[in-house]
Amino acid sequence: MNYLKLRRKTSAIILLLGVVLFMGFRSGGNLWRQIQESLELYEKVFVEIRTNYVDNIDPEKLVAAGVRGMVSILDPYSQFIDKEHQQDVTTITIGMYSGIGIYLGYRDNHITVTSVLRGQSAQRGGLRPGDVILAVDNHDTRRLKPDAIRKWLRGKPSTTVRLTIARPGISDTLHFSLEREFVHLPTVGYYGFVAPGIAVIQLHRFTRQASFEFEKALKRLGPESRLKGLILDLRDNPGGLLETAVDIVENFVSKGTLIVSTRGRNGLVVREYHSDREPSYASVPLVILVNKRSASASEIVAGAIQDLDRGVLVGERTYGKGLVQRIIRLSESAALKMTTARYYTPSGRCIQEIDYAERRNGHASHSDSAARAAFYTLNQNRVVHAYGGITPDTVVKRKSLHSVTEKLLSSGRIFSFSAYYLNTTKPPFVPDGEEIWRRFMEYSRDHQWVNQDSVHKAYATISASLAGRETGDDLREALHILKSKIDMLARSTIVENRREILGKLLVEIHRQYAGSAAGYKYRLYSDPQMQTAVSILQSTSVYEAILAASE
């Protein structure tokens, strides 16, 4: 590229940036002069790097880096989307991509299949959770992270991808040839009855298809007259499209009801969203389950239901994301996802936890508890609070687990054993708790899991420090006795928590064997938040008392 062409291309980029910035500012001449000077500086730096830097630099990558630098000072939700990540926009908004239908994770330093979508190419072809991906086509994956191989797994529909797999419990390397196809990410994870007349719907995400799938699940549960109560599980739901959240709420509130409003810079009202149809389930008692990972569109639904006194919220305080993003198409190969507004619940609450405009010591500030303003629900005049997420009407903390159980879960050991167990068990699968526990203890011993806790690591440090030194028989004997006692303590801790650990094993084995819905269904009856929701819906007086309560 010669200098004249480079100059023209750079000028076009600067002109585009100038137009965007000019449209974003409605202030006096001083600010405009600052913008002009900044753009001129950007252009000069760009030209200097392109013409004089010791190595040749791709101009597109240089511009993209500059744009990312600008966007990085905004908030974590605003981001520049280049051509390599255009597919992500489709996946987020529509809930669809072209691939084979698997989720990947990192287990024991290997890229591992963590979940297989039922009915998709991978599941039909025989891939299983726990499978370790050694190669994709001719690419060795053993030194890569999951994100690095996604581009190889995805591609045009009807094309083929070849996988080389190591399967736990199976000595031979396995080879699969799978056809890429359109993969639809399910939005409804589970629906069914958790008690007589009381139904539950678990919603994973708010894509364009979510409201359709949600309403389809509602219809399959039966007419409103059949339901004594409905539980909408939004736990761990990170959100999605605002419009889809409005569609979900419309099923439960009167036509014309304000559901949410958005306000842009300077607090100007950008838009109000009202229900534009008659509800199909206007009077069914409703409980919304939320936790600290319920965010964005999940909080729009929860906030509207709470403010309108339409249902009871159960669980933990939500994440606190009260910002609205819009995807702005910049070109055929680039887009900008940018925060353009804050949203407000029907009572006027903004539940944003972090104020990114007020930076303290270089960090975004959290809202102070003293500043959590009080608002009132619209029908029962109950006190609710703004900022820092949405606090449920009935707070039920997640059941705390023993540290050994947490370690087995977080380290992926329960996942790994479950995959091994299913791969080495002859079908049909019949869950036998005694047999599963016996094999789990054997597997733990063979893989020396009991030797990997903090106490064993401390012992290993002591042993290493004494290596090569002259130590008497008494010290060696004492260390041997200490090691035996530590081993016994570790094993006894696992045995003492057998019921809790076995429960997690059974959930994971069911999930891997029959899919996420099976795992979800299995744990319903040991879920304290779910059981609280059921008990509230089983008692009309309790349900009504919660909605009538005021501070």
C-alpha positions as CSV (number, residue, x, y, z in Angstrom):
1,M,0.0,0.0,0.0
2,N,1.6,3.3,-1.1
3,Y,1.4,6.5,1.1
4,L,-1.3,8.2,-0.9
5,K,-3.6,5.1,-0.6
6,L,-2.8,4.8,3.0
7,R,-3.5,8.5,3.5
8,R,-6.9,8.1,1.8
9,K,-7.8,5.0,3.8
10,T,-6.7,6.6,7.1
11,S,-8.6,9.8,6.3
12,A,-11.8,7.8,5.7
13,I,-11.4,6.1,9.0
14,I,-10.8,9.4,10.8
15,L,-13.8,10.9,9.0
16,L,-16.0,8.0,10.2
17,L,-14.8,8.4,13.7
18,G,-15.3,12.1,13.5
19,V,-18.9,11.7,12.4
20,V,-19.7,9.2,15.1
21,L,-18.1,11.4,17.8
22,F,-19.8,14.5,16.4
23,M,-23.2,12.9,16.6
24,G,-22.5,11.8,20.2
25,F,-21.7,15.3,21.5
26,R,-24.0,18.3,21.6
27,S,-21.7,20.7,23.3
28,G,-19.9,23.9,22.5
29,G,-16.8,24.7,20.4
30,N,-14.2,23.9,23.0
31,L,-15.3,20.2,23.1
32,W,-15.4,20.0,19.3
33,R,-11.8,21.4,19.1
34,Q,-10.7,18.8,21.6
35,I,-12.3,16.1,19.4
36,Q,-10.6,17.5,16.3
37,E,-7.2,17.6,18.0
38,S,-7.7,14.0,19.3
39,L,-8.6,12.7,15.8
40,E,-5.6,14.5,14.3
41,L,-3.4,12.9,16.9
42,Y,-4.9,9.5,16.1
43,E,-4.3,10.0,12.4
44,K,-0.7,11.1,12.9
45,V,0.1,8.1,15.2
46,F,-1.5,5.7,12.7
47,V,0.5,7.1,9.7
48,E,3.8,7.1,11.7
49,I,3.4,3.5,12.7
50,R,2.4,2.4,9.2
51,T,5.2,4.2,7.5
52,N,8.1,4.1,9.9
53,Y,7.7,1.2,12.3
54,V,10.5,-1.4,11.9
55,D,8.1,-4.2,10.9
56,N,5.1,-4.2,8.5
57,I,1.8,-3.8,10.4
58,D,-1.6,-4.8,9.1
59,P,-3.6,-1.5,9.0
60,E,-6.9,-3.3,9.8
61,K,-5.3,-4.8,12.9
62,L,-3.9,-1.5,13.9
63,V,-7.2,0.3,13.6
64,A,-9.0,-2.5,15.4
65,A,-6.5,-2.2,18.3
66,G,-7.2,1.5,18.4
67,V,-10.9,1.0,18.5
68,R,-10.6,-1.6,21.2
69,G,-8.5,0.9,23.2
70,M,-11.3,3.4,23.0
71,V,-14.0,1.0,23.9
72,S,-12.0,-0.4,26.8
73,I,-12.5,2.7,28.9
74,L,-16.3,2.4,28.8
75,D,-17.6,-0.6,30.6
76,P,-17.1,-4.4,30.4
77,Y,-20.3,-4.9,28.3
78,S,-19.3,-2.5,25.5
79,Q,-17.0,-4.2,23.0
80,F,-15.8,-4.0,19.4
81,I,-16.8,-7.0,17.3
82,D,-14.5,-7.8,14.4
83,K,-15.1,-10.2,11.6
84,E,-13.7,-13.2,13.5
85,H,-16.4,-12.7,16.1
86,Q,-19.4,-11.9,14.0
87,Q,-20.8,-15.3,14.6
88,D,-20.9,-14.5,18.3
89,V,-23.5,-11.8,17.6
90,T,-25.8,-14.3,15.9
91,T,-25.3,-16.9,18.7
92,I,-26.1,-14.3,21.4
93,T,-29.2,-12.8,19.7
94,I,-30.7,-15.7,17.8
95,G,-29.3,-18.6,19.8
96,M,-28.0,-20.5,16.8
97,Y,-24.7,-21.3,15.1
98,S,-23.3,-23.8,12.6
99,G,-21.2,-26.6,14.3
100,I,-21.6,-30.0,15.9
101,G,-23.4,-29.2,19.2
102,I,-20.9,-29.5,22.1
103,Y,-19.7,-27.5,25.0
104,L,-16.0,-27.6,25.9
105,G,-14.1,-27.1,29.1
106,Y,-10.6,-27.6,30.5
107,R,-10.3,-30.7,32.7
108,D,-7.0,-32.1,34.0
109,N,-5.1,-29.9,31.5
110,H,-7.1,-31.3,28.5
111,I,-9.8,-29.9,26.3
112,T,-12.8,-31.9,27.3
113,V,-16.4,-32.2,26.1
114,T,-18.4,-31.1,29.1
115,S,-21.9,-31.4,27.5
116,V,-23.4,-32.7,24.3
117,L,-26.6,-31.1,23.0
118,R,-29.2,-33.8,22.4
119,G,-30.3,-34.4,18.8
120,Q,-27.4,-32.6,17.3
121,S,-24.6,-34.0,15.2
122,A,-22.2,-34.7,18.0
123,Q,-24.7,-36.7,20.1
124,R,-26.0,-38.6,17.1
125,G,-22.4,-39.4,16.1
126,G,-21.6,-40.8,19.6
127,L,-19.6,-38.1,21.4
128,R,-20.0,-38.1,25.1
129,P,-19.3,-35.8,28.1
130,G,-15.8,-36.5,29.3
131,D,-14.3,-37.2,25.8
132,V,-10.9,-35.5,25.5
133,I,-10.3,-33.8,22.1
134,L,-6.8,-34.7,20.9
135,A,-7.1,-33.3,17.4
136,V,-9.5,-31.5,15.1
137,D,-8.9,-32.5,11.5
138,N,-5.0,-32.2,11.3
139,H,-4.7,-29.7,14.2
140,D,-3.2,-31.0,17.4
141,T,-5.2,-29.5,20.3
142,R,-3.3,-30.7,23.3
143,R,-1.5,-27.4,24.0
144,L,-4.5,-25.2,23.2
145,K,-7.4,-23.7,25.2
146,P,-11.1,-24.4,24.3
147,D,-11.6,-21.0,22.7
148,A,-8.7,-21.6,20.3
149,I,-10.3,-24.6,18.6
150,R,-13.8,-23.3,18.3
151,K,-13.1,-21.9,14.9
152,W,-12.2,-25.4,13.7
153,L,-15.3,-27.0,15.1
154,R,-17.6,-24.4,13.5
155,G,-18.1,-23.8,9.8
156,K,-20.5,-24.0,7.0
157,P,-23.4,-26.4,7.3
158,S,-23.0,-29.8,5.5
159,T,-19.2,-29.7,5.8
160,T,-17.3,-32.4,7.8
161,V,-15.0,-32.1,10.7
162,R,-12.8,-35.0,11.9
163,L,-12.1,-35.5,15.6
164,T,-9.6,-37.7,17.4
165,I,-10.8,-38.5,20.9
166,A,-9.5,-40.1,24.1
167,R,-12.3,-41.6,26.2
168,P,-12.0,-42.2,30.0
169,G,-12.0,-45.9,30.7
170,I,-11.4,-46.8,27.1
171,S,-7.8,-47.6,26.0
172,D,-8.2,-47.1,22.3
173,T,-8.1,-43.7,20.6
174,L,-11.5,-43.0,18.9
175,H,-12.1,-41.2,15.6
176,F,-15.2,-39.4,14.6
177,S,-16.3,-37.7,11.4
178,L,-19.2,-35.4,12.0
179,E,-21.2,-33.1,9.8
180,R,-21.6,-29.5,10.8
181,E,-25.2,-28.3,10.9
182,F,-27.2,-25.4,12.4
183,V,-27.2,-25.9,16.1
184,H,-30.1,-24.4,18.1
185,L,-29.2,-23.5,21.7
186,P,-32.2,-24.5,23.8
187,T,-33.6,-21.7,25.9
188,V,-36.0,-23.8,28.0
189,G,-33.8,-26.2,30.0
190,Y,-36.6,-28.1,31.7
191,Y,-40.3,-27.9,32.2
192,G,-42.6,-30.2,34.2
193,F,-44.4,-30.7,37.5
194,V,-42.5,-30.6,40.8
195,A,-45.6,-31.2,42.9
196,P,-49.3,-31.8,42.2
197,G,-50.5,-28.8,40.2
198,I,-47.2,-26.9,40.6
199,A,-45.1,-26.6,37.5
200,V,-41.6,-25.3,36.9
201,I,-39.9,-23.9,33.8
202,Q,-36.2,-23.4,33.7
203,L,-35.1,-20.6,31.3
204,H,-31.4,-20.6,30.2
205,R,-31.2,-17.4,28.2
206,F,-33.2,-14.6,26.5
207,T,-32.7,-15.0,22.8
208,R,-35.2,-14.2,20.1
209,Q,-36.6,-17.7,20.3
210,A,-36.9,-17.8,24.1
211,S,-40.4,-16.3,24.4
212,F,-41.7,-18.7,21.7
213,E,-40.2,-21.7,23.5
214,F,-41.3,-20.5,26.9
215,E,-44.9,-20.1,25.7
216,K,-44.8,-23.5,24.1
217,A,-43.7,-25.0,27.4
218,L,-46.5,-23.2,29.2
219,K,-49.1,-24.7,26.8
220,R,-47.7,-28.2,27.2
221,L,-48.1,-27.8,31.0
222,G,-51.7,-27.2,30.4
223,P,-54.3,-24.4,30.7
224,E,-54.2,-21.9,33.6
225,S,-57.0,-23.7,35.2
226,R,-54.8,-26.8,35.6
227,L,-52.1,-25.0,37.5
228,K,-52.0,-24.3,41.2
229,G,-48.8,-22.4,40.8
230,L,-45.9,-21.8,38.4
231,I,-42.1,-21.5,39.2
232,L,-40.0,-19.7,36.7
233,D,-36.3,-20.6,37.4
234,L,-34.0,-17.8,36.3
235,R,-31.0,-18.9,38.4
236,D,-27.7,-18.7,36.5
237,N,-29.5,-17.0,33.6
238,P,-27.1,-14.2,32.3
239,G,-29.9,-12.5,30.4
240,G,-30.1,-11.5,26.7
241,L,-32.6,-9.4,24.8
242,L,-34.7,-6.8,26.6
243,E,-37.6,-7.3,24.2
244,T,-37.7,-11.0,25.0
245,A,-37.9,-10.3,28.7
246,V,-40.9,-8.0,28.0
247,D,-42.5,-10.8,26.0
248,I,-42.1,-13.2,28.9
249,V,-43.7,-10.8,31.4
250,E,-46.6,-10.2,29.0
251,N,-47.9,-13.7,29.8
252,F,-48.7,-12.6,33.4
253,V,-49.7,-8.9,33.4
254,S,-52.6,-6.9,32.1
255,K,-52.5,-5.3,28.6
256,G,-51.1,-1.8,28.8
257,T,-49.0,-2.5,31.9
258,L,-45.6,-0.8,32.0
259,I,-42.9,-3.5,32.2
260,V,-39.6,-1.6,31.9
261,S,-38.3,1.7,30.6
262,T,-34.9,2.8,29.4
263,R,-33.1,6.1,29.8
264,G,-30.0,7.2,27.9
265,R,-27.5,10.0,28.6
266,N,-28.7,12.7,31.1
267,G,-31.5,10.5,32.2
268,L,-33.7,11.1,29.2
269,V,-36.4,8.5,28.6
270,V,-35.6,6.6,25.5
271,R,-38.5,4.2,25.5
272,E,-41.2,2.7,27.7
273,Y,-42.2,-0.9,27.1
274,H,-45.8,-1.8,27.9
275,S,-47.6,-5.1,27.5
276,D,-49.4,-5.0,24.2
277,R,-51.5,-8.2,24.6
278,E,-53.9,-9.8,27.0
279,P,-52.1,-12.3,29.4
280,S,-52.7,-16.0,28.9
281,Y,-51.8,-16.7,32.6
282,A,-53.2,-13.6,34.4
283,S,-53.9,-15.1,37.8
284,V,-51.8,-18.2,38.3
285,P,-49.7,-17.8,41.5
286,L,-46.1,-17.2,40.4
287,V,-42.7,-17.6,42.0
288,I,-39.5,-16.5,40.3
289,L,-36.2,-18.2,41.4
290,V,-33.1,-16.0,41.2
291,N,-29.5,-16.0,42.4
292,K,-26.4,-13.9,42.2
293,R,-25.8,-15.0,38.6
294,S,-29.3,-13.9,37.4
295,A,-28.5,-10.8,35.4
296,S,-29.8,-8.3,32.8
297,A,-33.0,-9.6,31.1
298,S,-33.5,-12.0,34.1
299,E,-33.5,-9.0,36.4
300,I,-36.0,-7.1,34.1
301,V,-38.4,-10.0,34.5
302,A,-37.8,-10.4,38.2
303,G,-38.0,-6.6,38.8
304,A,-41.3,-6.3,36.9
305,I,-42.9,-9.2,38.6
306,Q,-41.9,-7.9,42.0
307,D,-42.8,-4.2,41.4
308,L,-46.2,-5.2,40.0
309,D,-46.8,-7.5,43.0
310,R,-47.5,-10.2,40.4
311,G,-45.5,-12.9,42.1
312,V,-43.0,-13.8,44.8
313,L,-39.2,-13.8,44.3
314,V,-37.2,-16.5,46.1
315,G,-33.5,-17.1,46.3
316,E,-30.5,-14.7,46.5
317,R,-29.9,-11.1,45.5
318,T,-29.3,-10.8,41.7
319,Y,-26.2,-9.7,39.9
320,G,-27.1,-6.1,39.4
321,K,-26.7,-5.4,35.7
322,G,-29.0,-2.5,34.8
323,L,-27.4,-1.5,31.6
324,V,-28.7,-1.9,28.0
325,Q,-26.5,-2.6,25.1
326,R,-27.2,-2.0,21.4
327,I,-25.3,-3.6,18.5
328,I,-24.4,-1.0,15.9
329,R,-23.3,-2.3,12.5
330,L,-20.2,-0.4,11.4
331,S,-19.5,-2.3,8.2
332,E,-20.0,-5.8,6.7
333,S,-17.2,-7.1,8.9
334,A,-17.3,-5.0,12.1
335,A,-19.9,-4.0,14.7
336,L,-19.9,-2.1,18.0
337,K,-21.8,-3.4,21.0
338,M,-22.2,-0.4,23.2
339,T,-24.1,0.5,26.4
340,T,-26.6,3.2,25.3
341,A,-29.1,3.3,28.3
342,R,-30.0,2.1,31.8
343,Y,-33.2,0.3,32.4
344,Y,-35.7,1.0,35.1
345,T,-38.3,-1.3,36.6
346,P,-42.0,-0.2,36.8
347,S,-41.5,1.4,40.2
348,G,-38.6,3.5,38.8
349,R,-35.7,1.4,40.2
350,C,-32.3,1.2,38.5
351,I,-30.7,-2.0,39.9
352,Q,-27.2,-1.4,38.5
353,E,-24.6,-2.6,41.0
354,I,-21.4,-0.9,39.7
355,D,-21.2,2.7,38.6
356,Y,-18.7,2.7,35.8
357,A,-18.9,6.5,35.5
358,E,-17.5,7.0,39.0
359,R,-14.0,5.6,39.0
360,R,-12.2,5.5,42.3
361,N,-8.5,4.9,42.2
362,G,-8.8,3.5,38.7
363,H,-11.6,1.1,39.6
364,A,-15.4,1.2,39.1
365,S,-17.2,1.9,42.3
366,H,-19.9,-0.2,43.9
367,S,-23.1,1.4,45.1
368,D,-23.0,2.1,48.8
369,S,-25.7,0.3,50.9
370,A,-26.6,3.7,52.3
371,A,-27.5,4.9,48.8
372,R,-29.8,2.0,48.1
373,A,-32.9,4.2,47.7
374,A,-36.3,2.9,48.7
375,F,-39.1,2.5,46.2
376,Y,-42.6,1.0,46.5
377,T,-44.4,-1.7,44.6
378,L,-47.3,-0.4,42.6
379,N,-50.2,-2.4,44.0
380,Q,-49.3,-3.4,47.6
381,N,-47.0,-0.5,48.4
382,R,-44.3,-2.8,49.6
383,V,-40.8,-1.4,50.0
384,V,-38.2,-2.4,47.4
385,H,-34.7,-1.1,46.9
386,A,-32.7,0.3,44.0
387,Y,-29.1,-0.4,43.1
388,G,-27.1,-3.5,43.8
389,G,-29.4,-6.1,42.2
390,I,-32.9,-7.2,43.2
391,T,-33.4,-8.7,46.7
392,P,-35.9,-11.5,46.7
393,D,-39.1,-11.3,48.9
394,T,-37.9,-14.6,50.5
395,V,-34.2,-14.9,50.8
396,V,-32.9,-18.5,50.7
397,K,-29.2,-19.0,50.4
398,R,-27.7,-21.7,48.3
399,K,-27.1,-24.8,50.3
400,S,-23.5,-24.7,51.7
401,L,-21.4,-27.7,51.0
402,H,-18.6,-29.2,52.9
403,S,-15.2,-28.1,51.7
404,V,-14.3,-31.6,50.4
405,T,-17.5,-31.6,48.3
406,E,-16.7,-28.2,46.9
407,K,-13.2,-29.3,46.1
408,L,-14.4,-32.4,44.3
409,L,-16.8,-30.3,42.2
410,S,-14.5,-27.4,41.4
411,S,-11.6,-29.6,40.5
412,G,-13.8,-31.6,38.0
413,R,-13.3,-34.9,39.8
414,I,-17.0,-35.6,40.2
415,F,-17.3,-34.8,36.4
416,S,-14.4,-37.1,35.6
417,F,-15.5,-40.0,37.6
418,S,-19.1,-39.8,36.2
419,A,-17.7,-40.0,32.7
420,Y,-15.5,-42.9,33.6
421,Y,-18.4,-44.7,35.4
422,L,-20.7,-44.4,32.4
423,N,-18.0,-45.5,29.9
424,T,-17.2,-48.6,31.9
425,T,-20.8,-49.6,32.9
426,K,-22.7,-52.0,30.7
427,P,-26.1,-50.6,29.6
428,P,-28.9,-50.3,30.5
429,F,-27.9,-47.7,33.2
430,V,-29.6,-48.3,36.5
431,P,-28.5,-45.9,39.2
432,D,-27.3,-48.0,42.1
433,G,-26.0,-45.7,44.9
434,E,-24.0,-48.4,46.7
435,E,-22.3,-49.5,43.5
436,I,-21.5,-46.0,42.5
437,W,-20.0,-45.1,45.9
438,R,-17.9,-48.3,46.0
439,R,-16.4,-47.5,42.5
440,F,-16.0,-43.9,43.4
441,M,-13.9,-44.7,46.4
442,E,-11.8,-47.1,44.3
443,Y,-11.4,-44.5,41.6
444,S,-10.3,-41.9,44.2
445,R,-7.7,-44.3,45.6
446,D,-6.3,-45.2,42.2
447,H,-6.0,-41.5,41.2
448,Q,-4.7,-40.5,44.7
449,W,-7.4,-37.8,45.1
450,V,-7.1,-38.1,48.9
451,N,-3.5,-37.1,48.6
452,Q,-4.1,-33.7,46.9
453,D,-5.6,-31.6,49.7
454,S,-3.9,-28.8,51.5
455,V,-2.7,-31.0,54.4
456,H,-1.1,-33.5,52.0
457,K,0.6,-30.6,50.2
458,A,2.0,-29.3,53.4
459,Y,3.3,-32.8,54.3
460,A,4.9,-33.0,50.8
461,T,6.6,-29.7,51.4
462,I,8.1,-30.9,54.7
463,S,9.2,-34.2,53.1
464,A,10.9,-32.3,50.2
465,S,12.7,-30.0,52.6
466,L,14.1,-33.0,54.5
467,A,15.2,-34.8,51.3
468,G,18.9,-35.5,51.2
469,R,19.4,-34.6,54.8
470,E,20.6,-36.9,57.5
471,T,17.5,-37.9,59.5
472,G,17.3,-40.4,62.3
473,D,15.1,-43.5,62.3
474,D,12.8,-41.8,64.9
475,L,12.1,-38.9,62.6
476,R,11.4,-41.1,59.5
477,E,9.1,-43.3,61.6
478,A,7.3,-40.2,62.9
479,L,6.8,-38.9,59.3
480,H,5.5,-42.3,58.2
481,I,3.0,-42.3,61.1
482,L,2.0,-38.7,60.3
483,K,1.4,-39.6,56.6
484,S,-0.8,-42.6,57.6
485,K,-2.9,-40.4,59.9
486,I,-3.3,-37.7,57.2
487,D,-4.4,-40.4,54.7
488,M,-6.9,-41.8,57.2
489,L,-8.2,-38.3,58.0
490,A,-8.7,-37.5,54.3
491,R,-10.6,-40.7,53.6
492,S,-12.7,-40.4,56.7
493,T,-13.7,-36.8,55.7
494,I,-14.9,-38.1,52.3
495,V,-16.8,-41.0,54.0
496,E,-18.4,-38.6,56.6
497,N,-19.8,-36.6,53.7
498,R,-20.9,-39.6,51.7
499,R,-24.6,-38.5,51.4
500,E,-23.7,-35.1,50.1
501,I,-21.0,-36.3,47.7
502,L,-23.2,-39.2,46.4
503,G,-26.0,-36.8,45.7
504,K,-23.7,-34.7,43.5
505,L,-22.4,-37.9,41.8
506,L,-26.0,-39.0,41.0
507,V,-26.9,-35.6,39.6
508,E,-23.9,-35.5,37.3
509,I,-24.2,-39.1,36.2
510,H,-27.9,-38.5,35.3
511,R,-26.9,-35.3,33.4
512,Q,-24.2,-37.0,31.4
513,Y,-26.3,-40.1,30.7
514,A,-29.6,-38.4,29.7
515,G,-28.9,-34.7,29.3
516,S,-29.1,-31.5,31.3
517,A,-32.8,-31.8,31.8
518,A,-32.4,-35.2,33.5
519,G,-29.8,-33.8,35.9
520,Y,-31.9,-30.8,36.7
521,K,-35.0,-33.0,37.4
522,Y,-33.0,-35.3,39.6
523,R,-31.8,-32.5,41.9
524,L,-35.2,-30.7,42.2
525,Y,-36.2,-32.5,45.3
526,S,-32.9,-31.7,47.2
527,D,-32.9,-28.0,46.2
528,P,-33.8,-25.8,49.2
529,Q,-34.7,-22.8,47.0
530,M,-37.0,-24.9,44.9
531,Q,-38.6,-26.5,47.9
532,T,-39.2,-23.1,49.5
533,A,-40.9,-22.0,46.2
534,V,-43.1,-25.1,46.3
535,S,-44.1,-24.6,49.9
536,I,-45.1,-21.0,49.2
537,L,-47.3,-22.0,46.3
538,Q,-48.9,-24.8,48.3
539,S,-50.2,-22.3,50.8
540,T,-52.4,-19.6,49.5
541,S,-52.3,-17.7,52.8
542,V,-48.4,-17.7,52.8
543,Y,-48.3,-16.6,49.2
544,E,-50.7,-13.7,49.8
545,A,-49.1,-12.7,53.1
546,I,-45.7,-12.3,51.4
547,L,-47.2,-10.1,48.7
548,A,-49.1,-8.0,51.3
549,A,-46.1,-7.5,53.6
550,S,-44.7,-4.0,53.9
551,E,-41.9,-2.5,56.0
